[in-house]
Amino acid sequence: MAHSIWLQVLLALLGALAVLLFVRLHSASGAPLPSEGIAARHRLAEAWCRDCHAIEANTAGARGGPPDFARIANRPSTTALSLKVFFTTSHHRMPDLIITPEQADDLASYILSLRRN
């Protein structure tokens, strides 16, 4: 009897993990982000990056110094992976960011959303 309860719990956990994996893979499929997701990513960029970078497409080139996000997004070498690696690496002209992997994903997604097609 005890074995069947543990088996049911194990099967329920495996089912939940499968659903979570499916949802994660589905959201990473490149489908357009919901507007609330874009707004949240924009707020994150404002909070951490606005002091040095122009973070919106319509303010590109507005400041001297660090490149604006639209310019970064449109570099041929810019990918989600390259941005995430950059965020987790020390740079002498940029403050060290201590961000979670999810926050790095959000910032990379926001920057890449500024890419001209």
PLY file of the C-alpha trace (Angstrom):
ply
format ascii 1.0
element vertex 117
property float x
property float y
property float z
element edge 116
property int vertex1
property int vertex2
end_header
0.00 0.00 0.00
2.77 2.45 0.93
4.58 1.63 -2.31
1.57 2.55 -4.43
1.26 5.94 -2.70
4.93 6.70 -3.35
4.55 5.54 -6.93
1.58 7.86 -7.41
3.52 10.77 -5.88
6.50 10.02 -8.11
4.32 9.85 -11.21
2.62 13.14 -10.28
6.01 14.83 -9.83
7.29 13.48 -13.13
4.11 14.70 -14.85
4.52 18.17 -13.31
8.16 18.32 -14.41
7.19 17.32 -17.94
4.58 20.09 -18.06
7.08 22.66 -16.77
9.65 21.56 -19.34
7.07 21.80 -22.12
6.03 25.30 -21.01
9.68 26.42 -20.80
10.50 25.05 -24.25
7.33 26.55 -25.70
8.10 30.02 -24.31
11.63 29.81 -25.71
10.37 29.07 -29.21
10.85 32.61 -30.51
7.18 33.54 -30.43
6.50 37.23 -29.85
6.59 38.23 -26.22
3.36 39.36 -24.61
3.27 43.13 -24.15
3.38 42.78 -20.35
6.62 40.78 -20.72
8.16 43.46 -22.91
7.08 46.16 -20.42
8.65 44.26 -17.52
11.89 43.81 -19.48
11.88 47.51 -20.34
11.49 48.43 -16.65
14.43 46.17 -15.80
16.58 47.91 -18.42
15.49 51.32 -17.09
16.37 50.39 -13.54
19.84 49.03 -14.27
21.07 50.49 -17.53
19.51 53.89 -18.22
22.19 55.85 -16.33
24.76 54.96 -19.00
22.91 53.58 -22.06
20.09 54.85 -24.25
17.75 51.90 -23.83
14.94 52.68 -26.28
15.00 52.50 -30.05
13.81 56.11 -30.40
16.66 57.44 -28.22
19.40 55.68 -30.16
22.47 57.85 -30.52
21.16 60.34 -27.95
24.19 60.04 -25.67
27.91 59.84 -26.18
29.87 57.09 -24.48
28.48 53.59 -24.06
26.59 52.22 -27.06
22.83 52.44 -27.05
20.81 49.24 -26.89
19.58 49.52 -30.49
23.18 49.68 -31.73
24.10 46.69 -29.56
21.06 44.74 -30.80
21.97 45.35 -34.43
25.58 44.23 -34.25
26.05 41.04 -36.28
27.79 39.37 -33.33
24.97 40.05 -30.85
23.05 36.97 -29.77
21.16 36.09 -26.63
24.10 33.94 -25.54
26.69 36.66 -26.19
24.65 39.14 -24.15
24.20 36.73 -21.24
27.94 35.97 -21.20
28.67 39.71 -21.28
26.32 40.34 -18.33
28.17 37.81 -16.19
31.69 38.95 -17.06
33.57 41.83 -15.42
34.31 44.86 -17.60
36.45 47.78 -16.58
34.09 50.43 -17.98
30.88 48.88 -16.75
29.71 48.11 -13.21
29.64 44.44 -12.28
26.08 43.21 -12.53
24.91 40.64 -10.05
21.81 39.31 -11.72
19.97 36.03 -11.85
19.95 33.92 -15.01
16.29 34.87 -15.50
17.14 38.57 -15.29
19.97 38.06 -17.79
17.44 36.34 -20.09
15.05 39.28 -19.67
17.70 41.91 -20.44
18.95 39.96 -23.45
15.36 39.58 -24.72
14.72 43.30 -24.32
17.90 44.30 -26.15
17.21 41.83 -28.96
13.65 43.18 -29.27
15.23 46.42 -30.56
16.83 44.65 -33.52
15.78 45.98 -36.91
14.67 43.20 -39.24
0 1
1 2
2 3
3 4
4 5
5 6
6 7
7 8
8 9
9 10
10 11
11 12
12 13
13 14
14 15
15 16
16 17
17 18
18 19
19 20
20 21
21 22
22 23
23 24
24 25
25 26
26 27
27 28
28 29
29 30
30 31
31 32
32 33
33 34
34 35
35 36
36 37
37 38
38 39
39 40
40 41
41 42
42 43
43 44
44 45
45 46
46 47
47 48
48 49
49 50
50 51
51 52
52 53
53 54
54 55
55 56
56 57
57 58
58 59
59 60
60 61
61 62
62 63
63 64
64 65
65 66
66 67
67 68
68 69
69 70
70 71
71 72
72 73
73 74
74 75
75 76
76 77
77 78
78 79
79 80
80 81
81 82
82 83
83 84
84 85
85 86
86 87
87 88
88 89
89 90
90 91
91 92
92 93
93 94
94 95
95 96
96 97
97 98
98 99
99 100
100 101
101 102
102 103
103 104
104 105
105 106
106 107
107 108
108 109
109 110
110 111
111 112
112 113
113 114
114 115
115 116
